[in-house]
């Protein structure tokens, strides 16, 4: 499942826009989204685009392939939106569009690691994560108390996974999120 925002000027990458301008941030976001979709789709798994805002799920967007299944993310912070996406699924892998270096091999490694682990995390250099994979539906409250866009986001998530009995955690390679101009 790929979490994505509708690629509209000012609708995504606001921190990046502060450093490169709104139009450049929009162009970069469109390119990053298209790259992640292209590089992670594979016949070995079903790929679904989880879209924000919800109304964008029904719209035609040039960087979203028409044949790619879409669902709305719903309201709330990232934790609430991920919890909804993960509540009825497993095994499942969730990624965003901030790490365009992700490749289908990363997704394959995550699913392979789930054979021996409860969860798999793709660490981001900034303390967050670019991938979360779970064997089973997410426990209720899994993301409660996770500080988003914070240097301890991944640490908070690991603590919540362990507190919910998901202590066998595998880590993938560390990637750099593109959040600000300096990340480019």
C-alpha positions in Angstrom: 0.0 0.0 0.0 1.4 3.4 -1.1 0.3 6.4 0.9 0.1 9.5 -1.3 -1.3 12.9 -1.3 -3.0 14.4 -4.4 -0.2 16.2 -6.3 -1.6 19.8 -6.2 0.5 22.9 -5.6 0.6 23.6 -1.9 -1.1 20.2 -1.1 2.1 18.3 -0.2 5.7 18.8 0.7 5.2 22.1 2.5 8.6 21.9 4.3 10.3 21.2 1.0 8.4 24.2 -0.6 10.0 26.5 2.0 13.4 25.8 0.6 12.7 25.4 -3.2 9.4 27.1 -3.8 5.9 25.8 -4.1 6.0 25.0 -7.8 9.4 23.2 -7.6 8.1 21.2 -4.6 5.0 20.2 -6.5 7.1 19.1 -9.5 9.4 17.1 -7.2 6.5 15.5 -5.4 4.9 14.4 -8.7 8.2 12.9 -9.8 8.8 11.2 -6.4 5.3 9.7 -6.4 5.5 8.5 -10.0 9.0 7.0 -9.2 7.8 5.1 -6.1 4.7 3.7 -7.9 6.8 2.6 -10.9 9.6 1.1 -8.9 7.5 -0.8 -6.4 4.7 -2.4 -8.4 5.2 -6.1 -9.0 3.1 -9.1 -10.0 4.0 -10.8 -6.7 1.7 -8.5 -4.6 -1.3 -6.3 -5.0 -0.5 -2.6 -5.0 -3.0 -0.2 -3.6 -2.7 3.6 -3.5 -4.1 5.1 -0.2 -5.0 8.7 -1.2 -5.4 11.9 0.7 -7.6 13.9 0.6 -10.3 11.3 0.3 -12.1 13.0 -2.7 -8.9 12.5 -4.8 -9.4 8.7 -4.8 -12.0 9.0 -7.5 -10.2 11.6 -9.6 -7.9 11.0 -12.5 -4.4 12.1 -11.7 -1.7 11.8 -14.3 1.0 10.4 -12.0 -1.4 7.7 -10.7 -1.9 4.8 -13.2 -5.6 4.4 -13.9 -5.5 0.6 -13.3 -4.0 1.1 -9.8 -6.5 0.4 -7.1 -7.2 3.4 -4.8 -8.8 3.9 -1.4 -9.2 7.0 0.7 -7.0 7.4 3.8 -9.6 9.1 5.9 -9.2 11.7 8.6 -6.7 12.0 11.4 -2.9 12.1 11.8 -0.6 9.6 10.0 -1.1 7.1 12.8 -4.9 7.1 12.6 -4.8 6.9 8.8 -2.3 4.0 8.9 -4.3 2.2 11.6 -7.4 2.2 9.3 -5.4 1.0 6.4 -3.9 -1.8 8.4 -6.9 -2.9 10.5 -8.2 -5.6 8.2 -5.1 -6.7 6.3 -2.1 -8.9 6.8 0.5 -9.5 5.6 0.7 -5.9 4.4 3.4 -3.4 3.6 2.9 0.3 3.8 5.2 2.9 2.3 5.0 6.6 1.5 6.4 8.6 -1.3 9.1 10.5 0.6 11.9 8.0 -0.2 12.1 7.6 -4.0 15.1 5.2 -3.6 12.7 2.4 -2.6 12.6 -0.4 -5.0 10.5 -3.6 -5.5 13.4 -5.6 -4.0 12.9 -3.7 -0.7 9.3 -4.7 -0.7 10.2 -8.3 -1.5 12.7 -8.3 1.4 10.0 -7.0 3.7 7.5 -9.7 2.8 10.3 -12.3 3.1 11.3 -11.0 6.5 7.6 -11.3 7.7 8.0 -15.1 7.5 10.3 -14.9 10.6 9.2 -11.6 12.2 6.1 -9.9 13.4 6.9 -6.5 11.8 9.4 -5.0 9.4 10.6 -1.4 9.4 12.4 0.5 6.8 14.4 3.1 8.8 14.7 6.7 7.5 17.9 8.7 8.3 15.8 11.3 10.1 14.5 8.9 12.8 11.3 8.1 11.0 10.5 5.2 8.7 9.8 4.7 5.0 8.2 1.3 5.3 6.1 -0.6 7.9 5.1 -4.2 7.2 2.9 -6.4 9.5 2.0 -10.0 9.4 -1.5 -9.5 10.7 -4.0 -6.6 11.1 -2.6 -3.8 13.3 -3.6 -4.0 16.9 -6.0 -1.3 18.1 -4.0 1.6 19.5 -0.7 0.6 17.8 0.1 4.2 16.8 -1.1 5.9 20.0 1.6 8.2 21.4 3.8 8.0 18.3 5.4 11.5 17.7 5.1 12.2 14.0 7.8 14.1 12.0 10.1 13.7 15.1 13.6 12.3 15.5 12.1 9.6 17.8 9.2 8.5 15.5 10.8 5.2 14.7 11.8 4.6 18.3 8.2 5.4 19.4 6.8 2.9 16.8 9.2 0.2 17.9 8.1 0.7 21.5 4.4 0.5 20.5 5.0 -2.7 18.5 6.7 -4.3 21.4 4.0 -3.2 23.8 1.5 -4.8 21.5 3.3 -8.2 21.5 5.0 -7.6 18.1 8.6 -7.7 19.4 10.2 -9.7 16.6 11.1 -6.7 14.4 13.3 -6.8 11.3 15.0 -3.7 9.9 15.6 -3.0 6.3 18.2 -0.7 4.8 18.2 2.9 5.9 17.0 5.5 3.3 16.8 9.2 3.2 13.4 10.9 3.2 13.1 14.0 1.0 11.3 16.4 3.4 13.4 19.6 3.1 15.6 21.3 0.5 18.7 20.0 2.3 17.5 16.4 1.8 17.8 16.8 -2.0 
